[in-house]
Amino acid sequence: MADPENPRRYALLASAYALRGQTNHAAAELAEARRLSGDNRYSSIASLKVGLQLGVPKVRALFETTLFAGLRKAGMPEE
């Protein structure tokens, strides 16, 4: 892993695992993202959205149907 201390990497893995139905792996990766982040950005979807620059509507829609959908399935609450 190029940067094993980067929490974003673990959040992405959490989302991917959850979308594949591997919820145990997803929950573990999400927990690691939260541990490494040093702030509350991975505590909820709302907190994560605050720090993201999502740009145009098409990009926001893709985040909703992939990253955020997976994180919800991994156990991340909306608020």
mmJSON file of the N, C-alpha and C atoms, coordinates in Angstrom:
{"data_MODEL":{"atom_site":{
"group_PDB":["ATOM","ATOM","ATOM","ATOM","ATOM","ATOM","ATOM","ATOM","ATOM","ATOM","ATOM","ATOM","ATOM","ATOM","ATOM","ATOM","ATOM","ATOM","ATOM","ATOM","ATOM","ATOM","ATOM","ATOM","ATOM","ATOM","ATOM","ATOM","ATOM","ATOM","ATOM","ATOM","ATOM","ATOM","ATOM","ATOM","ATOM","ATOM","ATOM","ATOM","ATOM","ATOM","ATOM","ATOM","ATOM","ATOM","ATOM","ATOM","ATOM","ATOM","ATOM","ATOM","ATOM","ATOM","ATOM","ATOM","ATOM","ATOM","ATOM","ATOM","ATOM","ATOM","ATOM","ATOM","ATOM","ATOM","ATOM","ATOM","ATOM","ATOM","ATOM","ATOM","ATOM","ATOM","ATOM","ATOM","ATOM","ATOM","ATOM","ATOM","ATOM","ATOM","ATOM","ATOM","ATOM","ATOM","ATOM","ATOM","ATOM","ATOM","ATOM","ATOM","ATOM","ATOM","ATOM","ATOM","ATOM","ATOM","ATOM","ATOM","ATOM","ATOM","ATOM","ATOM","ATOM","ATOM","ATOM","ATOM","ATOM","ATOM","ATOM","ATOM","ATOM","ATOM","ATOM","ATOM","ATOM","ATOM","ATOM","ATOM","ATOM","ATOM","ATOM","ATOM","ATOM","ATOM","ATOM","ATOM","ATOM","ATOM","ATOM","ATOM","ATOM","ATOM","ATOM","ATOM","ATOM","ATOM","ATOM","ATOM","ATOM","ATOM","ATOM","ATOM","ATOM","ATOM","ATOM","ATOM","ATOM","ATOM","ATOM","ATOM","ATOM","ATOM","ATOM","ATOM","ATOM","ATOM","ATOM","ATOM","ATOM","ATOM","ATOM","ATOM","ATOM","ATOM","ATOM","ATOM","ATOM","ATOM","ATOM","ATOM","ATOM","ATOM","ATOM","ATOM","ATOM","ATOM","ATOM","ATOM","ATOM","ATOM","ATOM","ATOM","ATOM","ATOM","ATOM","ATOM","ATOM","ATOM","ATOM","ATOM","ATOM","ATOM","ATOM","ATOM","ATOM","ATOM","ATOM","ATOM","ATOM","ATOM","ATOM","ATOM","ATOM","ATOM","ATOM","ATOM","ATOM","ATOM","ATOM","ATOM","ATOM","ATOM","ATOM","ATOM","ATOM","ATOM","ATOM","ATOM","ATOM","ATOM","ATOM","ATOM","ATOM","ATOM","ATOM","ATOM","ATOM","ATOM","ATOM","ATOM","ATOM","ATOM","ATOM","ATOM","ATOM"],
"id":[1,2,3,4,5,6,7,8,9,10,11,12,13,14,15,16,17,18,19,20,21,22,23,24,25,26,27,28,29,30,31,32,33,34,35,36,37,38,39,40,41,42,43,44,45,46,47,48,49,50,51,52,53,54,55,56,57,58,59,60,61,62,63,64,65,66,67,68,69,70,71,72,73,74,75,76,77,78,79,80,81,82,83,84,85,86,87,88,89,90,91,92,93,94,95,96,97,98,99,100,101,102,103,104,105,106,107,108,109,110,111,112,113,114,115,116,117,118,119,120,121,122,123,124,125,126,127,128,129,130,131,132,133,134,135,136,137,138,139,140,141,142,143,144,145,146,147,148,149,150,151,152,153,154,155,156,157,158,159,160,161,162,163,164,165,166,167,168,169,170,171,172,173,174,175,176,177,178,179,180,181,182,183,184,185,186,187,188,189,190,191,192,193,194,195,196,197,198,199,200,201,202,203,204,205,206,207,208,209,210,211,212,213,214,215,216,217,218,219,220,221,222,223,224,225,226,227,228,229,230,231,232,233,234,235,236,237],
"type_symbol":["N","C","C","N","C","C","N","C","C","N","C","C","N","C","C","N","C","C","N","C","C","N","C","C","N","C","C","N","C","C","N","C","C","N","C","C","N","C","C","N","C","C","N","C","C","N","C","C","N","C","C","N","C","C","N","C","C","N","C","C","N","C","C","N","C","C","N","C","C","N","C","C","N","C","C","N","C","C","N","C","C","N","C","C","N","C","C","N","C","C","N","C","C","N","C","C","N","C","C","N","C","C","N","C","C","N","C","C","N","C","C","N","C","C","N","C","C","N","C","C","N","C","C","N","C","C","N","C","C","N","C","C","N","C","C","N","C","C","N","C","C","N","C","C","N","C","C","N","C","C","N","C","C","N","C","C","N","C","C","N","C","C","N","C","C","N","C","C","N","C","C","N","C","C","N","C","C","N","C","C","N","C","C","N","C","C","N","C","C","N","C","C","N","C","C","N","C","C","N","C","C","N","C","C","N","C","C","N","C","C","N","C","C","N","C","C","N","C","C","N","C","C","N","C","C","N","C","C","N","C","C","N","C","C","N","C","C"],
"label_atom_id":["N","CA","C","N","CA","C","N","CA","C","N","CA","C","N","CA","C","N","CA","C","N","CA","C","N","CA","C","N","CA","C","N","CA","C","N","CA","C","N","CA","C","N","CA","C","N","CA","C","N","CA","C","N","CA","C","N","CA","C","N","CA","C","N","CA","C","N","CA","C","N","CA","C","N","CA","C","N","CA","C","N","CA","C","N","CA","C","N","CA","C","N","CA","C","N","CA","C","N","CA","C","N","CA","C","N","CA","C","N","CA","C","N","CA","C","N","CA","C","N","CA","C","N","CA","C","N","CA","C","N","CA","C","N","CA","C","N","CA","C","N","CA","C","N","CA","C","N","CA","C","N","CA","C","N","CA","C","N","CA","C","N","CA","C","N","CA","C","N","CA","C","N","CA","C","N","CA","C","N","CA","C","N","CA","C","N","CA","C","N","CA","C","N","CA","C","N","CA","C","N","CA","C","N","CA","C","N","CA","C","N","CA","C","N","CA","C","N","CA","C","N","CA","C","N","CA","C","N","CA","C","N","CA","C","N","CA","C","N","CA","C","N","CA","C","N","CA","C","N","CA","C","N","CA","C","N","CA","C","N","CA","C","N","CA","C","N","CA","C","N","CA","C","N","CA","C"],
"label_alt_id":[null,null,null,null,null,null,null,null,null,null,null,null,null,null,null,null,null,null,null,null,null,null,null,null,null,null,null,null,null,null,null,null,null,null,null,null,null,null,null,null,null,null,null,null,null,null,null,null,null,null,null,null,null,null,null,null,null,null,null,null,null,null,null,null,null,null,null,null,null,null,null,null,null,null,null,null,null,null,null,null,null,null,null,null,null,null,null,null,null,null,null,null,null,null,null,null,null,null,null,null,null,null,null,null,null,null,null,null,null,null,null,null,null,null,null,null,null,null,null,null,null,null,null,null,null,null,null,null,null,null,null,null,null,null,null,null,null,null,null,null,null,null,null,null,null,null,null,null,null,null,null,null,null,null,null,null,null,null,null,null,null,null,null,null,null,null,null,null,null,null,null,null,null,null,null,null,null,null,null,null,null,null,null,null,null,null,null,null,null,null,null,null,null,null,null,null,null,null,null,null,null,null,null,null,null,null,null,null,null,null,null,null,null,null,null,null,null,null,null,null,null,null,null,null,null,null,null,null,null,null,null,null,null,null,null,null,null],
"label_comp_id":["MET","MET","MET","ALA","ALA","ALA","ASP","ASP","ASP","PRO","PRO","PRO","GLU","GLU","GLU","ASN","ASN","ASN","PRO","PRO","PRO","ARG","ARG","ARG","ARG","ARG","ARG","TYR","TYR","TYR","ALA","ALA","ALA","LEU","LEU","LEU","LEU","LEU","LEU","ALA","ALA","ALA","SER","SER","SER","ALA","ALA","ALA","TYR","TYR","TYR","ALA","ALA","ALA","LEU","LEU","LEU","ARG","ARG","ARG","GLY","GLY","GLY","GLN","GLN","GLN","THR","THR","THR","ASN","ASN","ASN","HIS","HIS","HIS","ALA","ALA","ALA","ALA","ALA","ALA","ALA","ALA","ALA","GLU","GLU","GLU","LEU","LEU","LEU","ALA","ALA","ALA","GLU","GLU","GLU","ALA","ALA","ALA","ARG","ARG","ARG","ARG","ARG","ARG","LEU","LEU","LEU","SER","SER","SER","GLY","GLY","GLY","ASP","ASP","ASP","ASN","ASN","ASN","ARG","ARG","ARG","TYR","TYR","TYR","SER","SER","SER","SER","SER","SER","ILE","ILE","ILE","ALA","ALA","ALA","SER","SER","SER","LEU","LEU","LEU","LYS","LYS","LYS","VAL","VAL","VAL","GLY","GLY","GLY","LEU","LEU","LEU","GLN","GLN","GLN","LEU","LEU","LEU","GLY","GLY","GLY","VAL","VAL","VAL","PRO","PRO","PRO","LYS","LYS","LYS","VAL","VAL","VAL","ARG","ARG","ARG","ALA","ALA","ALA","LEU","LEU","LEU","PHE","PHE","PHE","GLU","GLU","GLU","THR","THR","THR","THR","THR","THR","LEU","LEU","LEU","PHE","PHE","PHE","ALA","ALA","ALA","GLY","GLY","GLY","LEU","LEU","LEU","ARG","ARG","ARG","LYS","LYS","LYS","ALA","ALA","ALA","GLY","GLY","GLY","MET","MET","MET","PRO","PRO","PRO","GLU","GLU","GLU","GLU","GLU","GLU"],
"label_asym_id":["A","A","A","A","A","A","A","A","A","A","A","A","A","A","A","A","A","A","A","A","A","A","A","A","A","A","A","A","A","A","A","A","A","A","A","A","A","A","A","A","A","A","A","A","A","A","A","A","A","A","A","A","A","A","A","A","A","A","A","A","A","A","A","A","A","A","A","A","A","A","A","A","A","A","A","A","A","A","A","A","A","A","A","A","A","A","A","A","A","A","A","A","A","A","A","A","A","A","A","A","A","A","A","A","A","A","A","A","A","A","A","A","A","A","A","A","A","A","A","A","A","A","A","A","A","A","A","A","A","A","A","A","A","A","A","A","A","A","A","A","A","A","A","A","A","A","A","A","A","A","A","A","A","A","A","A","A","A","A","A","A","A","A","A","A","A","A","A","A","A","A","A","A","A","A","A","A","A","A","A","A","A","A","A","A","A","A","A","A","A","A","A","A","A","A","A","A","A","A","A","A","A","A","A","A","A","A","A","A","A","A","A","A","A","A","A","A","A","A","A","A","A","A","A","A","A","A","A","A","A","A","A","A","A","A","A","A"],
"label_entity_id":["1","1","1","1","1","1","1","1","1","1","1","1","1","1","1","1","1","1","1","1","1","1","1","1","1","1","1","1","1","1","1","1","1","1","1","1","1","1","1","1","1","1","1","1","1","1","1","1","1","1","1","1","1","1","1","1","1","1","1","1","1","1","1","1","1","1","1","1","1","1","1","1","1","1","1","1","1","1","1","1","1","1","1","1","1","1","1","1","1","1","1","1","1","1","1","1","1","1","1","1","1","1","1","1","1","1","1","1","1","1","1","1","1","1","1","1","1","1","1","1","1","1","1","1","1","1","1","1","1","1","1","1","1","1","1","1","1","1","1","1","1","1","1","1","1","1","1","1","1","1","1","1","1","1","1","1","1","1","1","1","1","1","1","1","1","1","1","1","1","1","1","1","1","1","1","1","1","1","1","1","1","1","1","1","1","1","1","1","1","1","1","1","1","1","1","1","1","1","1","1","1","1","1","1","1","1","1","1","1","1","1","1","1","1","1","1","1","1","1","1","1","1","1","1","1","1","1","1","1","1","1","1","1","1","1","1","1"],
"label_seq_id":[1,1,1,2,2,2,3,3,3,4,4,4,5,5,5,6,6,6,7,7,7,8,8,8,9,9,9,10,10,10,11,11,11,12,12,12,13,13,13,14,14,14,15,15,15,16,16,16,17,17,17,18,18,18,19,19,19,20,20,20,21,21,21,22,22,22,23,23,23,24,24,24,25,25,25,26,26,26,27,27,27,28,28,28,29,29,29,30,30,30,31,31,31,32,32,32,33,33,33,34,34,34,35,35,35,36,36,36,37,37,37,38,38,38,39,39,39,40,40,40,41,41,41,42,42,42,43,43,43,44,44,44,45,45,45,46,46,46,47,47,47,48,48,48,49,49,49,50,50,50,51,51,51,52,52,52,53,53,53,54,54,54,55,55,55,56,56,56,57,57,57,58,58,58,59,59,59,60,60,60,61,61,61,62,62,62,63,63,63,64,64,64,65,65,65,66,66,66,67,67,67,68,68,68,69,69,69,70,70,70,71,71,71,72,72,72,73,73,73,74,74,74,75,75,75,76,76,76,77,77,77,78,78,78,79,79,79],
"pdbx_PDB_ins_code":[null,null,null,null,null,null,null,null,null,null,null,null,null,null,null,null,null,null,null,null,null,null,null,null,null,null,null,null,null,null,null,null,null,null,null,null,null,null,null,null,null,null,null,null,null,null,null,null,null,null,null,null,null,null,null,null,null,null,null,null,null,null,null,null,null,null,null,null,null,null,null,null,null,null,null,null,null,null,null,null,null,null,null,null,null,null,null,null,null,null,null,null,null,null,null,null,null,null,null,null,null,null,null,null,null,null,null,null,null,null,null,null,null,null,null,null,null,null,null,null,null,null,null,null,null,null,null,null,null,null,null,null,null,null,null,null,null,null,null,null,null,null,null,null,null,null,null,null,null,null,null,null,null,null,null,null,null,null,null,null,null,null,null,null,null,null,null,null,null,null,null,null,null,null,null,null,null,null,null,null,null,null,null,null,null,null,null,null,null,null,null,null,null,null,null,null,null,null,null,null,null,null,null,null,null,null,null,null,null,null,null,null,null,null,null,null,null,null,null,null,null,null,null,null,null,null,null,null,null,null,null,null,null,null,null,null,null],
"Cartn_x":[0.837,0.0,0.888,0.606,1.431,1.379,0.213,0.064,-0.914,-0.423,-1.326,-1.993,-1.533,-2.138,-3.205,-3.54,-4.536,-5.938,-6.761,-8.09,-9.007,-8.783,-9.633,-9.579,-8.41,-8.235,-9.154,-9.245,-10.068,-11.561,-11.928,-13.326,-13.749,-12.859,-13.157,-13.311,-12.421,-12.535,-13.825,-14.189,-15.43,-16.616,-16.669,-17.766,-17.787,-16.634,-16.562,-16.98,-16.471,-16.86,-18.368,-18.922,-20.353,-21.19,-20.781,-21.529,-21.473,-20.448,-20.332,-20.989,-21.578,-22.264,-21.375,-20.135,-19.183,-19.189,-20.288,-20.502,-19.524,-19.061,-18.078,-16.775,-16.302,-15.089,-15.325,-16.498,-16.831,-16.801,-17.402,-17.434,-16.026,-15.18,-13.799,-13.011,-13.181,-12.474,-12.981,-14.283,-14.843,-14.321,-14.233,-13.681,-12.237,-11.468,-10.077,-9.995,-10.86,-10.9,-11.191,-12.146,-12.49,-11.317,-10.641,-9.514,-8.375,-8.107,-6.981,-7.267,-8.518,-8.844,-8.438,-8.49,-8.129,-9.193,-10.292,-11.428,-12.702,-13.82,-15.097,-15.625,-14.779,-15.29,-15.945,-15.548,-16.138,-17.197,-17.708,-18.744,-20.131,-20.327,-21.621,-21.455,-22.461,-22.464,-22.429,-23.211,-23.247,-21.871,-21.165,-19.827,-18.849,-18.957,-18.06,-18.309,-19.56,-19.9,-19.37,-19.243,-18.758,-17.383,-16.498,-15.142,-14.904,-15.915,-15.718,-16.126,-15.331,-15.66,-16.206,-17.514,-18.106,-18.372,-18.303,-18.418,-19.797,-19.839,-21.063,-22.057,-23.341,-24.381,-24.104,-23.532,-23.269,-22.279,-21.262,-20.29,-20.949,-21.758,-22.475,-23.357,-24.027,-24.89,-24.075,-22.908,-22.052,-21.584,-21.249,-20.867,-22.032,-23.254,-24.428,-24.654,-24.496,-24.817,-23.668,-22.491,-21.349,-20.816,-19.979,-19.31,-20.294,-21.235,-22.153,-23.087,-23.535,-24.397,-23.661,-22.405,-21.613,-21.352,-21.024,-20.767,-22.015,-23.181,-24.431,-24.58,-24.311,-24.422,-23.362,-22.247,-21.186,-21.514,-22.574,-22.998,-22.84,-22.45,-22.3,-23.693,-24.047,-25.358,-25.382,-26.575,-26.729,-26.242,-26.605,-26.244,-25.323],
"Cartn_y":[-1.171,0.0,1.242,2.17,3.366,4.226,4.409,5.232,4.547,3.611,2.83,3.638,4.857,5.688,6.632,6.516,7.383,6.827,7.514,6.986,6.883,7.721,7.698,6.328,5.755,4.433,3.409,3.464,2.505,2.778,4.046,4.381,3.877,4.018,3.511,1.99,1.317,-0.135,-0.529,0.209,-0.074,-0.007,1.032,1.186,0.042,-0.288,-1.365,-2.709,-3.024,-4.285,-4.33,-3.231,-3.203,-3.388,-2.746,-2.887,-4.314,-5.044,-6.457,-7.404,-6.829,-7.647,-8.196,-7.759,-8.223,-7.233,-7.267,-6.248,-6.336,-7.525,-7.63,-6.938,-7.185,-6.507,-5.003,-4.625,-3.203,-2.494,-3.101,-2.491,-2.347,-3.334,-3.268,-2.155,-2.007,-0.953,0.428,0.543,1.822,2.18,1.214,1.459,1.936,1.363,1.782,3.205,3.55,4.923,5.909,5.56,6.443,6.572,5.487,5.51,6.386,6.291,7.015,8.475,8.861,10.194,11.338,11.158,12.237,13.31,13.16,14.074,13.239,13.883,13.147,13.003,13.168,13.171,11.848,10.745,9.445,8.999,9.944,9.61,9.561,10.276,10.278,10.736,10.444,10.906,12.431,13.066,14.536,15.118,14.537,15.025,14.828,13.725,13.449,14.414,14.72,15.623,17.033,17.456,18.808,19.054,18.088,18.266,17.915,17.426,16.997,18.083,18.225,19.084,18.17,18.087,17.119,17.676,18.972,19.551,19.489,19.1,19.146,18.07,18.263,17.307,15.86,15.634,14.258,13.567,14.295,13.731,13.478,14.417,14.22,12.974,12.774,11.6,10.311,10.312,9.124,8.816,9.858,9.649,9.044,9.519,8.998,7.524,7.134,5.754,4.781,5.285,4.401,4.598,5.588,5.771,5.875,6.811,7.01,5.822,5.214,4.025,2.905,2.702,1.664,1.976,3.228,3.601,3.444,3.734,3.503,2.014,1.174,-0.276,-0.778,-0.056,-0.424,0.012,0.801,1.208,2.68,3.489,4.925,5.58,6.289,6.937,8.219,8.692,9.948,11.161,11.216,12.374,11.948],
"Cartn_z":[0.0,0.0,0.0,-0.878,-1.0,0.261,0.823,2.024,2.977,3.771,4.624,5.731,5.968,7.011,6.47,5.19,4.571,4.816,5.617,5.926,4.713,3.72,2.527,1.845,1.802,1.193,1.872,3.186,3.931,3.729,3.608,3.34,1.963,0.989,-0.35,-0.336,0.384,0.51,1.22,2.264,2.992,2.055,1.243,0.297,-0.712,-1.263,-2.255,-1.666,-0.485,0.158,0.404,0.89,1.196,-0.062,-1.145,-2.392,-2.932,-2.548,-2.961,-1.957,-0.898,0.087,1.183,1.235,2.252,3.426,4.177,5.202,6.371,6.706,7.793,7.423,6.21,5.738,5.649,5.168,5.022,6.374,7.381,8.71,9.284,9.055,9.552,8.869,7.559,6.826,7.239,7.452,7.9,9.287,10.16,11.496,11.414,10.506,10.333,9.771,8.844,8.313,9.434,10.273,11.4,12.367,12.631,13.565,13.043,11.765,11.179,10.864,10.768,10.253,11.18,12.47,13.379,13.506,12.806,12.936,12.759,12.633,12.54,11.124,10.119,8.742,8.353,8.958,8.611,9.628,10.402,11.377,10.748,9.644,8.966,7.518,6.722,5.331,5.301,6.161,6.194,6.507,7.462,7.808,6.659,5.974,4.856,3.702,3.442,2.341,2.563,3.826,4.129,3.52,3.591,3.121,1.665,0.975,-0.415,-1.401,-2.422,-3.549,-4.645,-4.772,-5.686,-7.083,-7.242,-8.57,-9.183,-10.422,-11.22,-10.785,-11.127,-10.706,-11.104,-12.273,-12.713,-11.771,-11.319,-10.379,-9.034,-8.559,-7.289,-7.359,-8.487,-8.654,-8.606,-9.205,-9.165,-7.748,-6.989,-5.586,-4.81,-5.069,-4.363,-4.656,-5.895,-6.274,-6.027,-5.72,-5.472,-4.059,-3.857,-2.566,-1.408,-1.491,-0.371,-0.173,-1.256,-1.133,-0.415,-0.772,-0.113,1.341,1.633,3.03,3.891,3.322,4.066,4.397,3.407,3.628,4.619,4.711,5.65,7.072,7.223,8.551,8.867,7.889,8.146,8.13,9.208,9.256,8.411,8.126,7.381,8.164,9.431,10.28,11.388],
"occupancy":[1.0,1.0,1.0,1.0,1.0,1.0,1.0,1.0,1.0,1.0,1.0,1.0,1.0,1.0,1.0,1.0,1.0,1.0,1.0,1.0,1.0,1.0,1.0,1.0,1.0,1.0,1.0,1.0,1.0,1.0,1.0,1.0,1.0,1.0,1.0,1.0,1.0,1.0,1.0,1.0,1.0,1.0,1.0,1.0,1.0,1.0,1.0,1.0,1.0,1.0,1.0,1.0,1.0,1.0,1.0,1.0,1.0,1.0,1.0,1.0,1.0,1.0,1.0,1.0,1.0,1.0,1.0,1.0,1.0,1.0,1.0,1.0,1.0,1.0,1.0,1.0,1.0,1.0,1.0,1.0,1.0,1.0,1.0,1.0,1.0,1.0,1.0,1.0,1.0,1.0,1.0,1.0,1.0,1.0,1.0,1.0,1.0,1.0,1.0,1.0,1.0,1.0,1.0,1.0,1.0,1.0,1.0,1.0,1.0,1.0,1.0,1.0,1.0,1.0,1.0,1.0,1.0,1.0,1.0,1.0,1.0,1.0,1.0,1.0,1.0,1.0,1.0,1.0,1.0,1.0,1.0,1.0,1.0,1.0,1.0,1.0,1.0,1.0,1.0,1.0,1.0,1.0,1.0,1.0,1.0,1.0,1.0,1.0,1.0,1.0,1.0,1.0,1.0,1.0,1.0,1.0,1.0,1.0,1.0,1.0,1.0,1.0,1.0,1.0,1.0,1.0,1.0,1.0,1.0,1.0,1.0,1.0,1.0,1.0,1.0,1.0,1.0,1.0,1.0,1.0,1.0,1.0,1.0,1.0,1.0,1.0,1.0,1.0,1.0,1.0,1.0,1.0,1.0,1.0,1.0,1.0,1.0,1.0,1.0,1.0,1.0,1.0,1.0,1.0,1.0,1.0,1.0,1.0,1.0,1.0,1.0,1.0,1.0,1.0,1.0,1.0,1.0,1.0,1.0,1.0,1.0,1.0,1.0,1.0,1.0,1.0,1.0,1.0,1.0,1.0,1.0,1.0,1.0,1.0,1.0,1.0,1.0],
"B_iso_or_equiv":[0.0,0.0,0.0,0.0,0.0,0.0,0.0,0.0,0.0,0.0,0.0,0.0,0.0,0.0,0.0,0.0,0.0,0.0,0.0,0.0,0.0,0.0,0.0,0.0,0.0,0.0,0.0,0.0,0.0,0.0,0.0,0.0,0.0,0.0,0.0,0.0,0.0,0.0,0.0,0.0,0.0,0.0,0.0,0.0,0.0,0.0,0.0,0.0,0.0,0.0,0.0,0.0,0.0,0.0,0.0,0.0,0.0,0.0,0.0,0.0,0.0,0.0,0.0,0.0,0.0,0.0,0.0,0.0,0.0,0.0,0.0,0.0,0.0,0.0,0.0,0.0,0.0,0.0,0.0,0.0,0.0,0.0,0.0,0.0,0.0,0.0,0.0,0.0,0.0,0.0,0.0,0.0,0.0,0.0,0.0,0.0,0.0,0.0,0.0,0.0,0.0,0.0,0.0,0.0,0.0,0.0,0.0,0.0,0.0,0.0,0.0,0.0,0.0,0.0,0.0,0.0,0.0,0.0,0.0,0.0,0.0,0.0,0.0,0.0,0.0,0.0,0.0,0.0,0.0,0.0,0.0,0.0,0.0,0.0,0.0,0.0,0.0,0.0,0.0,0.0,0.0,0.0,0.0,0.0,0.0,0.0,0.0,0.0,0.0,0.0,0.0,0.0,0.0,0.0,0.0,0.0,0.0,0.0,0.0,0.0,0.0,0.0,0.0,0.0,0.0,0.0,0.0,0.0,0.0,0.0,0.0,0.0,0.0,0.0,0.0,0.0,0.0,0.0,0.0,0.0,0.0,0.0,0.0,0.0,0.0,0.0,0.0,0.0,0.0,0.0,0.0,0.0,0.0,0.0,0.0,0.0,0.0,0.0,0.0,0.0,0.0,0.0,0.0,0.0,0.0,0.0,0.0,0.0,0.0,0.0,0.0,0.0,0.0,0.0,0.0,0.0,0.0,0.0,0.0,0.0,0.0,0.0,0.0,0.0,0.0,0.0,0.0,0.0,0.0,0.0,0.0,0.0,0.0,0.0,0.0,0.0,0.0],
"pdbx_formal_charge":[null,null,null,null,null,null,null,null,null,null,null,null,null,null,null,null,null,null,null,null,null,null,null,null,null,null,null,null,null,null,null,null,null,null,null,null,null,null,null,null,null,null,null,null,null,null,null,null,null,null,null,null,null,null,null,null,null,null,null,null,null,null,null,null,null,null,null,null,null,null,null,null,null,null,null,null,null,null,null,null,null,null,null,null,null,null,null,null,null,null,null,null,null,null,null,null,null,null,null,null,null,null,null,null,null,null,null,null,null,null,null,null,null,null,null,null,null,null,null,null,null,null,null,null,null,null,null,null,null,null,null,null,null,null,null,null,null,null,null,null,null,null,null,null,null,null,null,null,null,null,null,null,null,null,null,null,null,null,null,null,null,null,null,null,null,null,null,null,null,null,null,null,null,null,null,null,null,null,null,null,null,null,null,null,null,null,null,null,null,null,null,null,null,null,null,null,null,null,null,null,null,null,null,null,null,null,null,null,null,null,null,null,null,null,null,null,null,null,null,null,null,null,null,null,null,null,null,null,null,null,null,null,null,null,null,null,null],
"auth_seq_id":[1,1,1,2,2,2,3,3,3,4,4,4,5,5,5,6,6,6,7,7,7,8,8,8,9,9,9,10,10,10,11,11,11,12,12,12,13,13,13,14,14,14,15,15,15,16,16,16,17,17,17,18,18,18,19,19,19,20,20,20,21,21,21,22,22,22,23,23,23,24,24,24,25,25,25,26,26,26,27,27,27,28,28,28,29,29,29,30,30,30,31,31,31,32,32,32,33,33,33,34,34,34,35,35,35,36,36,36,37,37,37,38,38,38,39,39,39,40,40,40,41,41,41,42,42,42,43,43,43,44,44,44,45,45,45,46,46,46,47,47,47,48,48,48,49,49,49,50,50,50,51,51,51,52,52,52,53,53,53,54,54,54,55,55,55,56,56,56,57,57,57,58,58,58,59,59,59,60,60,60,61,61,61,62,62,62,63,63,63,64,64,64,65,65,65,66,66,66,67,67,67,68,68,68,69,69,69,70,70,70,71,71,71,72,72,72,73,73,73,74,74,74,75,75,75,76,76,76,77,77,77,78,78,78,79,79,79],
"auth_comp_id":["MET","MET","MET","ALA","ALA","ALA","ASP","ASP","ASP","PRO","PRO","PRO","GLU","GLU","GLU","ASN","ASN","ASN","PRO","PRO","PRO","ARG","ARG","ARG","ARG","ARG","ARG","TYR","TYR","TYR","ALA","ALA","ALA","LEU","LEU","LEU","LEU","LEU","LEU","ALA","ALA","ALA","SER","SER","SER","ALA","ALA","ALA","TYR","TYR","TYR","ALA","ALA","ALA","LEU","LEU","LEU","ARG","ARG","ARG","GLY","GLY","GLY","GLN","GLN","GLN","THR","THR","THR","ASN","ASN","ASN","HIS","HIS","HIS","ALA","ALA","ALA","ALA","ALA","ALA","ALA","ALA","ALA","GLU","GLU","GLU","LEU","LEU","LEU","ALA","ALA","ALA","GLU","GLU","GLU","ALA","ALA","ALA","ARG","ARG","ARG","ARG","ARG","ARG","LEU","LEU","LEU","SER","SER","SER","GLY","GLY","GLY","ASP","ASP","ASP","ASN","ASN","ASN","ARG","ARG","ARG","TYR","TYR","TYR","SER","SER","SER","SER","SER","SER","ILE","ILE","ILE","ALA","ALA","ALA","SER","SER","SER","LEU","LEU","LEU","LYS","LYS","LYS","VAL","VAL","VAL","GLY","GLY","GLY","LEU","LEU","LEU","GLN","GLN","GLN","LEU","LEU","LEU","GLY","GLY","GLY","VAL","VAL","VAL","PRO","PRO","PRO","LYS","LYS","LYS","VAL","VAL","VAL","ARG","ARG","ARG","ALA","ALA","ALA","LEU","LEU","LEU","PHE","PHE","PHE","GLU","GLU","GLU","THR","THR","THR","THR","THR","THR","LEU","LEU","LEU","PHE","PHE","PHE","ALA","ALA","ALA","GLY","GLY","GLY","LEU","LEU","LEU","ARG","ARG","ARG","LYS","LYS","LYS","ALA","ALA","ALA","GLY","GLY","GLY","MET","MET","MET","PRO","PRO","PRO","GLU","GLU","GLU","GLU","GLU","GLU"],
"auth_asym_id":["A","A","A","A","A","A","A","A","A","A","A","A","A","A","A","A","A","A","A","A","A","A","A","A","A","A","A","A","A","A","A","A","A","A","A","A","A","A","A","A","A","A","A","A","A","A","A","A","A","A","A","A","A","A","A","A","A","A","A","A","A","A","A","A","A","A","A","A","A","A","A","A","A","A","A","A","A","A","A","A","A","A","A","A","A","A","A","A","A","A","A","A","A","A","A","A","A","A","A","A","A","A","A","A","A","A","A","A","A","A","A","A","A","A","A","A","A","A","A","A","A","A","A","A","A","A","A","A","A","A","A","A","A","A","A","A","A","A","A","A","A","A","A","A","A","A","A","A","A","A","A","A","A","A","A","A","A","A","A","A","A","A","A","A","A","A","A","A","A","A","A","A","A","A","A","A","A","A","A","A","A","A","A","A","A","A","A","A","A","A","A","A","A","A","A","A","A","A","A","A","A","A","A","A","A","A","A","A","A","A","A","A","A","A","A","A","A","A","A","A","A","A","A","A","A","A","A","A","A","A","A","A","A","A","A","A","A"],
"auth_atom_id":["N","CA","C","N","CA","C","N","CA","C","N","CA","C","N","CA","C","N","CA","C","N","CA","C","N","CA","C","N","CA","C","N","CA","C","N","CA","C","N","CA","C","N","CA","C","N","CA","C","N","CA","C","N","CA","C","N","CA","C","N","CA","C","N","CA","C","N","CA","C","N","CA","C","N","CA","C","N","CA","C","N","CA","C","N","CA","C","N","CA","C","N","CA","C","N","CA","C","N","CA","C","N","CA","C","N","CA","C","N","CA","C","N","CA","C","N","CA","C","N","CA","C","N","CA","C","N","CA","C","N","CA","C","N","CA","C","N","CA","C","N","CA","C","N","CA","C","N","CA","C","N","CA","C","N","CA","C","N","CA","C","N","CA","C","N","CA","C","N","CA","C","N","CA","C","N","CA","C","N","CA","C","N","CA","C","N","CA","C","N","CA","C","N","CA","C","N","CA","C","N","CA","C","N","CA","C","N","CA","C","N","CA","C","N","CA","C","N","CA","C","N","CA","C","N","CA","C","N","CA","C","N","CA","C","N","CA","C","N","CA","C","N","CA","C","N","CA","C","N","CA","C","N","CA","C","N","CA","C","N","CA","C","N","CA","C","N","CA","C","N","CA","C","N","CA","C"],
"pdbx_PDB_model_num":[1,1,1,1,1,1,1,1,1,1,1,1,1,1,1,1,1,1,1,1,1,1,1,1,1,1,1,1,1,1,1,1,1,1,1,1,1,1,1,1,1,1,1,1,1,1,1,1,1,1,1,1,1,1,1,1,1,1,1,1,1,1,1,1,1,1,1,1,1,1,1,1,1,1,1,1,1,1,1,1,1,1,1,1,1,1,1,1,1,1,1,1,1,1,1,1,1,1,1,1,1,1,1,1,1,1,1,1,1,1,1,1,1,1,1,1,1,1,1,1,1,1,1,1,1,1,1,1,1,1,1,1,1,1,1,1,1,1,1,1,1,1,1,1,1,1,1,1,1,1,1,1,1,1,1,1,1,1,1,1,1,1,1,1,1,1,1,1,1,1,1,1,1,1,1,1,1,1,1,1,1,1,1,1,1,1,1,1,1,1,1,1,1,1,1,1,1,1,1,1,1,1,1,1,1,1,1,1,1,1,1,1,1,1,1,1,1,1,1,1,1,1,1,1,1,1,1,1,1,1,1,1,1,1,1,1,1]
}}}
